[in-house]
Amino acid sequence: MPKNLLLPHRCKHLASILLIVALAFILIMVLRPVEEERTDTWLLSAATITMIALPIIALSRERIEDEYISSMRGQTLVAVIYLFFIVNLLRIPFFYVGTRILTLGEIVRIKAWTDWLSNPVFICAVYVIIFNLRLWRLRCRTPEADENA
């Protein structure tokens, strides 16, 4: 991915802080008993902040963005696209073949439960997780392990 299309590294830090605050707020609101109707408004606001922060984290440059990290970024993007393509292909038999087995109410519940699989924010979250795990694994590799390999 070209460097000029990525956001500066400091955006990643700001978006990470926003994400942590928004996820903590969502967790507090979900675990708290419903007392007021504005809980939904606050929960929606925190979810919106999460939906803004995740793409910013995914599209932010690393502190040292070399060719290997750019290559790893592209490989992770391709892996995530393949993963969601396969997952969405596997959903087809459950909705089109399963309609003869399940009642309409059960199909609607299953569809609502699996709709998050094709949500762009969820795809972005999986990309961020996979890319950062691969980056962490790269940074944890010791020079002794490279010499033995």
Backbone as CSV, one residue per row, in Angstrom:
resi,resn,N_x,N_y,N_z,CA_x,CA_y,CA_z,C_x,C_y,C_z
1,MET,0.847,-1.163,0.000,0.000,0.000,0.000,0.899,1.235,0.000
2,PRO,0.685,2.171,-0.905,1.543,3.357,-0.971,1.484,4.156,0.326
3,LYS,2.645,4.682,0.720,2.722,5.434,1.970,1.868,6.693,1.952
4,ASN,1.734,7.314,0.775,1.002,8.575,0.732,-0.500,8.401,0.924
5,LEU,-1.021,7.174,0.849,-2.440,6.942,1.093,-2.729,6.631,2.563
6,LEU,-1.687,6.460,3.370,-1.871,6.141,4.777,-1.874,7.408,5.625
7,LEU,-2.577,7.347,6.742,-2.620,8.467,7.684,-1.332,8.500,8.502
8,PRO,-0.999,9.650,9.084,0.205,9.708,9.927,0.088,8.781,11.138
9,HIS,1.230,8.422,11.702,1.274,7.478,12.815,0.560,8.009,14.054
10,ARG,0.596,9.314,14.281,-0.050,9.875,15.471,-1.569,9.687,15.450
11,CYS,-2.147,9.539,14.256,-3.590,9.271,14.159,-3.926,7.917,14.763
12,LYS,-2.996,6.974,14.670,-3.218,5.645,15.245,-3.329,5.728,16.761
13,HIS,-2.494,6.554,17.373,-2.549,6.708,18.826,-3.860,7.365,19.261
14,LEU,-4.253,8.425,18.578,-5.498,9.107,18.934,-6.707,8.193,18.739
15,ALA,-6.731,7.448,17.636,-7.849,6.540,17.371,-7.854,5.384,18.370
16,SER,-6.683,4.931,18.803,-6.628,3.862,19.810,-7.213,4.332,21.136
17,ILE,-6.919,5.549,21.523,-7.492,6.104,22.757,-9.000,6.214,22.617
18,LEU,-9.469,6.722,21.477,-10.916,6.813,21.234,-11.575,5.433,21.281
19,LEU,-10.934,4.452,20.680,-11.483,3.096,20.648,-11.582,2.500,22.048
20,ILE,-10.555,2.668,22.845,-10.571,2.134,24.209,-11.670,2.790,25.033
21,VAL,-11.797,4.098,24.925,-12.837,4.809,25.672,-14.224,4.372,25.195
22,ALA,-14.412,4.266,23.886,-15.723,3.884,23.342,-16.084,2.445,23.734
23,LEU,-15.127,1.530,23.656,-15.404,0.141,24.034,-15.683,0.007,25.527
24,ALA,-14.974,0.764,26.352,-15.248,0.752,27.793,-16.648,1.297,28.065
25,PHE,-17.015,2.358,27.357,-18.347,2.936,27.528,-19.433,1.959,27.081
26,ILE,-19.198,1.284,25.959,-20.165,0.282,25.485,-20.304,-0.835,26.514
27,LEU,-19.200,-1.300,27.063,-19.236,-2.358,28.063,-20.000,-1.919,29.310
28,ILE,-19.768,-0.696,29.759,-20.489,-0.177,30.922,-21.983,-0.088,30.631
29,MET,-22.345,0.396,29.439,-23.763,0.549,29.101,-24.461,-0.800,28.943
30,VAL,-23.758,-1.783,28.417,-24.379,-3.103,28.225,-24.571,-3.803,29.568
31,LEU,-23.604,-3.675,30.468,-23.697,-4.352,31.760,-24.615,-3.626,32.750
32,ARG,-24.880,-2.368,32.501,-25.725,-1.565,33.384,-27.200,-1.819,33.086
33,PRO,-28.030,-1.908,34.106,-29.456,-2.100,33.836,-30.060,-0.869,33.140
34,VAL,-31.032,-1.111,32.287,-31.644,-0.032,31.523,-32.531,0.788,32.456
35,GLU,-32.148,2.053,32.635,-32.918,2.942,33.496,-33.592,4.047,32.706
36,GLU,-32.907,4.508,31.695,-33.413,5.641,30.936,-33.443,5.269,29.460
37,GLU,-34.190,6.039,28.700,-34.242,5.774,27.266,-33.033,6.357,26.540
38,ARG,-32.321,7.280,27.162,-31.160,7.860,26.487,-29.977,6.905,26.467
39,THR,-30.074,5.758,27.131,-29.019,4.749,27.094,-28.757,4.324,25.646
40,ASP,-29.825,4.165,24.864,-29.654,3.785,23.468,-28.910,4.854,22.688
41,THR,-29.180,6.106,22.965,-28.495,7.196,22.277,-27.012,7.200,22.618
42,TRP,-26.680,7.006,23.898,-25.283,6.971,24.300,-24.569,5.753,23.733
43,LEU,-25.269,4.634,23.710,-24.693,3.418,23.152,-24.443,3.573,21.653
44,LEU,-25.371,4.196,20.955,-25.199,4.446,19.524,-24.041,5.406,19.272
45,SER,-23.883,6.393,20.126,-22.763,7.331,19.989,-21.426,6.625,20.173
46,ALA,-21.346,5.754,21.164,-20.102,5.012,21.399,-19.816,4.052,20.251
47,ALA,-20.865,3.434,19.709,-20.674,2.544,18.557,-20.206,3.331,17.332
48,THR,-20.716,4.534,17.160,-20.276,5.382,16.045,-18.813,5.765,16.197
49,ILE,-18.397,6.084,17.409,-16.986,6.409,17.643,-16.110,5.189,17.335
50,THR,-16.591,4.008,17.696,-15.858,2.779,17.384,-15.751,2.593,15.879
51,MET,-16.839,2.867,15.163,-16.830,2.704,13.700,-15.925,3.731,13.026
52,ILE,-15.670,4.850,13.671,-14.747,5.845,13.116,-13.305,5.484,13.477
53,ALA,-13.083,5.005,14.693,-11.720,4.738,15.172,-11.069,3.541,14.480
54,LEU,-11.847,2.478,14.225,-11.252,1.274,13.624,-10.630,1.522,12.250
55,PRO,-11.320,2.170,11.312,-10.651,2.433,10.027,-9.450,3.363,10.144
56,ILE,-9.494,4.298,11.094,-8.337,5.177,11.278,-7.135,4.360,11.738
57,ILE,-7.361,3.415,12.652,-6.264,2.547,13.105,-5.749,1.694,11.952
58,ALA,-6.656,1.167,11.155,-6.261,0.290,10.049,-5.493,1.053,8.972
59,LEU,-5.815,2.313,8.776,-5.198,3.080,7.692,-4.074,3.992,8.158
60,SER,-3.607,3.824,9.391,-2.512,4.647,9.894,-1.179,3.957,9.665
61,ARG,-0.201,4.766,9.389,1.155,4.297,9.151,1.771,3.777,10.448
62,GLU,2.683,2.849,10.341,3.479,2.417,11.487,4.603,3.436,11.689
63,ARG,5.239,3.376,12.860,6.313,4.333,13.128,7.419,4.187,12.082
64,ILE,7.780,2.945,11.792,8.750,2.665,10.731,8.016,1.834,9.692
65,GLU,7.674,2.447,8.590,6.897,1.781,7.531,7.864,1.458,6.386
66,ASP,8.425,0.249,6.413,9.339,-0.149,5.346,8.614,-1.051,4.347
67,GLU,9.375,-1.581,3.389,8.759,-2.398,2.341,8.160,-3.685,2.897
68,TYR,8.807,-4.261,3.909,8.297,-5.512,4.470,6.956,-5.290,5.167
69,ILE,6.833,-4.209,5.917,5.569,-3.916,6.598,4.494,-3.577,5.574
70,SER,4.857,-2.872,4.519,3.886,-2.594,3.459,3.428,-3.885,2.788
71,SER,4.365,-4.797,2.577,4.026,-6.090,1.994,3.125,-6.883,2.939
72,MET,3.446,-6.864,4.224,2.645,-7.571,5.209,1.239,-6.955,5.302
73,ARG,1.140,-5.644,5.154,-0.157,-4.968,5.160,-1.012,-5.458,3.985
74,GLY,-0.415,-5.571,2.812,-1.135,-6.064,1.640,-1.526,-7.527,1.770
75,GLN,-0.616,-8.358,2.302,-0.922,-9.774,2.503,-2.055,-9.962,3.507
76,THR,-2.068,-9.158,4.547,-3.134,-9.243,5.547,-4.463,-8.836,4.935
77,LEU,-4.449,-7.809,4.113,-5.687,-7.365,3.454,-6.241,-8.459,2.544
78,VAL,-5.373,-9.104,1.789,-5.813,-10.190,0.918,-6.342,-11.366,1.747
79,ALA,-5.663,-11.697,2.851,-6.106,-12.799,3.708,-7.484,-12.506,4.304
80,VAL,-7.723,-11.282,4.725,-9.020,-10.914,5.304,-10.114,-10.973,4.236
81,ILE,-9.801,-10.532,3.041,-10.789,-10.600,1.951,-11.134,-12.055,1.648
82,TYR,-10.131,-12.931,1.560,-10.399,-14.359,1.344,-11.235,-14.944,2.485
83,LEU,-10.877,-14.607,3.712,-11.590,-15.124,4.877,-13.077,-14.761,4.819
84,PHE,-13.387,-13.509,4.540,-14.785,-13.104,4.523,-15.515,-13.589,3.280
85,PHE,-14.803,-13.790,2.206,-15.424,-14.383,1.022,-15.844,-15.821,1.323
86,ILE,-14.956,-16.581,1.949,-15.262,-17.969,2.292,-16.383,-18.041,3.334
87,VAL,-16.324,-17.186,4.351,-17.364,-17.194,5.382,-18.722,-16.863,4.780
88,ASN,-18.768,-15.885,3.894,-20.047,-15.521,3.276,-20.528,-16.591,2.305
89,LEU,-19.617,-17.302,1.658,-20.035,-18.426,0.821,-20.612,-19.562,1.663
90,LEU,-20.049,-19.765,2.843,-20.553,-20.814,3.720,-21.915,-20.461,4.316
91,ARG,-22.268,-19.185,4.325,-23.578,-18.773,4.840,-24.711,-19.134,3.877
92,ILE,-24.412,-19.255,2.589,-25.456,-19.483,1.573,-26.274,-20.744,1.840
93,PRO,-25.645,-21.890,2.099,-26.483,-23.092,2.322,-27.431,-22.964,3.508
94,PHE,-27.034,-22.220,4.522,-27.885,-22.101,5.698,-29.148,-21.288,5.419
95,PHE,-29.086,-20.371,4.461,-30.245,-19.517,4.214,-31.095,-19.995,3.054
96,TYR,-30.492,-20.591,2.055,-31.272,-20.991,0.893,-31.683,-22.464,0.941
97,VAL,-30.795,-23.307,1.458,-31.151,-24.714,1.606,-31.900,-24.915,2.921
98,GLY,-31.508,-24.169,3.947,-32.116,-24.317,5.259,-33.537,-23.795,5.349
99,THR,-34.006,-23.059,4.356,-35.358,-22.509,4.429,-36.409,-23.596,4.424
100,ARG,-36.097,-24.738,3.891,-37.065,-25.836,3.854,-37.102,-26.592,5.187
101,ILE,-36.043,-26.431,5.979,-35.956,-27.163,7.238,-36.417,-26.298,8.418
102,LEU,-36.017,-25.035,8.404,-36.294,-24.150,9.532,-37.572,-23.338,9.297
103,THR,-38.142,-22.858,10.379,-39.292,-21.962,10.238,-38.787,-20.560,9.920
104,LEU,-39.676,-19.688,9.508,-39.285,-18.331,9.114,-38.674,-17.561,10.281
105,GLY,-39.218,-17.742,11.465,-38.683,-17.050,12.636,-37.256,-17.462,12.951
106,GLU,-36.964,-18.747,12.822,-35.603,-19.221,13.079,-34.633,-18.688,12.040
107,ILE,-35.060,-18.601,10.787,-34.193,-18.080,9.726,-33.880,-16.614,9.967
108,VAL,-34.884,-15.840,10.364,-34.666,-14.417,10.630,-33.692,-14.242,11.782
109,ARG,-33.813,-15.064,12.833,-32.889,-14.966,13.964,-31.464,-15.333,13.547
110,ILE,-31.307,-16.379,12.747,-29.970,-16.783,12.290,-29.384,-15.709,11.381
111,LYS,-30.197,-15.146,10.489,-29.709,-14.101,9.590,-29.284,-12.868,10.380
112,ALA,-30.069,-12.477,11.373,-29.705,-11.325,12.190,-28.427,-11.591,12.969
113,TRP,-28.243,-12.836,13.406,-27.056,-13.185,14.170,-25.803,-13.197,13.305
114,THR,-25.935,-13.556,12.028,-24.752,-13.662,11.164,-24.545,-12.450,10.265
115,ASP,-25.392,-11.449,10.332,-25.200,-10.260,9.498,-23.926,-9.501,9.839
116,TRP,-23.470,-9.609,11.062,-22.256,-8.911,11.450,-21.028,-9.439,10.723
117,LEU,-21.119,-10.656,10.166,-19.967,-11.232,9.457,-19.583,-10.429,8.218
118,SER,-20.553,-9.776,7.586,-20.239,-9.004,6.384,-20.255,-7.499,6.646
119,ASN,-20.279,-7.110,7.904,-20.249,-5.699,8.265,-18.845,-5.141,8.015
120,PRO,-18.720,-4.022,7.309,-17.390,-3.461,7.024,-16.584,-3.111,8.273
121,VAL,-17.256,-2.709,9.339,-16.539,-2.389,10.573,-15.939,-3.655,11.182
122,PHE,-16.670,-4.758,11.127,-16.142,-6.014,11.634,-14.970,-6.483,10.776
123,ILE,-15.077,-6.327,9.475,-13.977,-6.689,8.573,-12.743,-5.856,8.909
124,CYS,-12.948,-4.578,9.160,-11.846,-3.686,9.519,-11.231,-4.107,10.858
125,ALA,-12.072,-4.500,11.807,-11.560,-4.944,13.109,-10.725,-6.210,12.962
126,VAL,-11.165,-7.138,12.134,-10.398,-8.366,11.910,-9.067,-8.033,11.236
127,TYR,-9.078,-7.092,10.299,-7.834,-6.666,9.653,-6.871,-6.088,10.682
128,VAL,-7.358,-5.205,11.543,-6.498,-4.587,12.558,-5.915,-5.654,13.477
129,ILE,-6.731,-6.603,13.897,-6.262,-7.651,14.803,-5.209,-8.529,14.129
130,ILE,-5.490,-8.995,12.921,-4.541,-9.880,12.231,-3.240,-9.156,11.912
131,PHE,-3.331,-7.919,11.416,-2.123,-7.168,11.068,-1.269,-6.904,12.304
132,ASN,-1.897,-6.504,13.406,-1.125,-6.216,14.616,-0.547,-7.477,15.237
133,LEU,-1.237,-8.614,15.124,-0.657,-9.872,15.599,0.559,-10.264,14.770
134,ARG,0.453,-10.096,13.455,1.601,-10.415,12.599,2.768,-9.464,12.869
135,LEU,2.461,-8.196,13.110,3.491,-7.207,13.408,4.141,-7.506,14.756
136,TRP,3.341,-7.890,15.738,3.862,-8.238,17.052,4.761,-9.464,16.958
137,ARG,4.330,-10.464,16.173,5.136,-11.665,16.004,6.466,-11.336,15.315
138,LEU,6.444,-10.418,14.359,7.668,-9.991,13.685,8.618,-9.295,14.657
139,ARG,8.073,-8.447,15.516,8.912,-7.702,16.463,9.432,-8.577,17.593
140,CYS,8.717,-9.655,17.920,9.157,-10.544,19.004,10.212,-11.534,18.554
141,ARG,10.376,-11.662,17.256,11.370,-12.601,16.749,12.766,-12.132,17.163
142,THR,13.542,-13.032,17.690,14.886,-12.662,18.164,15.906,-12.883,17.049
143,PRO,17.021,-12.171,17.084,18.062,-12.380,16.063,18.637,-13.797,16.096
144,GLU,18.656,-14.447,17.277,19.179,-15.809,17.362,18.298,-16.781,16.572
145,ALA,16.993,-16.555,16.587,16.081,-17.424,15.856,16.270,-17.247,14.351
146,ASP,16.600,-16.027,13.930,16.854,-15.796,12.506,18.128,-16.474,12.050
147,GLU,19.145,-16.509,12.894,20.407,-17.129,12.506,20.256,-18.652,12.411
148,ASN,19.439,-19.252,13.268,19.263,-20.703,13.263,18.381,-21.170,12.112
149,ALA,17.534,-20.312,11.592,16.609,-20.708,10.549,17.246,-20.792,9.196
